[in-house]
Amino acid sequence: MGQGLGRPERSKFVRLEEYQTIMTVEEEEEETQHPADASEKHSQKLKSICGLADLKNAVGLYNIGLSCCLNSLLQVFFMNRHFTAILRRIKVPFDAVDQKQSVPYQMLLLLEAMQRGKQKSVHPVALARCLSNHGVKLFVLYDASQLYLIFWNLIKSQITNLDLAENLTELYTIRLQEYLVCQKCLLETKKNSSMLMLPLPMFNHDSQRVWTLEDSLHCFFTPEHLTGDNMCHCERCDKETTCLQGVKVTRLPQTLTLHLKRFCSRHGNATRKISHYLSFPQTLDFSQILMPEQYQADFPEEGTGLYDLFAVVAHSGSASCGHYCAYIWSLPEHKWYCFNDSSVCQVAWDDVKSTFGHTGLHWSETAYLLVYRKKESATAV
Ligand code: ZN
């Protein structure tokens, strides 16, 4: 597969305003004239979703104007059957106005359109409009890590069933413990924290390039000596002392998102993209990567820390002008797909590997977000 997939599909752009009119005339008329019928239609739609299996055929999403980032993230959510299992159980807002404002409900409708329709691609206009109502700007190329966080928080905050919202948190949240040890008196202070993504460095503490994901993870979890201007105040010593600062994992979620910090801004300069090579494996074993003291699971019964690569959100272009697409492993089919807006095609692992990056090709497609899924036993469905 060539790098051609990394280009935006300008010929297939549909202006949001134009499409809104085309799409909503019938729906809005029906809602105005027969609100009960419209509501009944919505619930029929939902019933039909519940009876369907997971996405069997890969379906594209039209680019409605710089929406490649949103489209890529949507595909990553929709191809995750643990996520769709939660989405299908949401409580549907009763009121039509609330339905239009509900991000999870609009996602559910979009998923339904992708599953039920015979089209190769669908327009994510209603969802984009809903996101826009919640402050997500349209026609702006987002940083995928920022949009992922905004999007995920919107979904979680709008799931009204507390158990489901908790399930969503457990599915994605990485739990960590930050620690600070005074090197003079050895007083240790700890703080629990959680993250949706691990922000992984492209350079080590000595500003040397990191070449593999495993090394980047090592760097993230390697404690740092805080000296000089970075010294911290120790309560016991009652003065600024040299400290050892680090972080350890206490829980790894089923869906683990890693963020390669390829966009950086130093000394107030414009953001630039780091395109250099960084490989990532199809299977990641945290018990091999982290020292026992860096991985202290709160619930050891939850698994051994063995993960399979599930999705790669890749970016091509520069920091100020680029394009996103997503490579996703289809669990039912055991195949990789490349979702590039409305264009979806089956690819090989070698194509996914082409996103490792290359120092000399600054515009080439490079992996930006990596999503791993916890390895399940052979009997798990
Ligand atoms: Zn001290």
Boltz pocket constraint, residues with backbone or C-beta under 6 A from the ligand:
constraints:
  - pocket:
      binder: B
      contacts: [[A, 182], [A, 183], [A, 184], [A, 185], [A, 186], [A, 187], [A, 234], [A, 235], [A, 236], [A, 237], [A, 238], [A, 241]]
      max_distance: 6.0
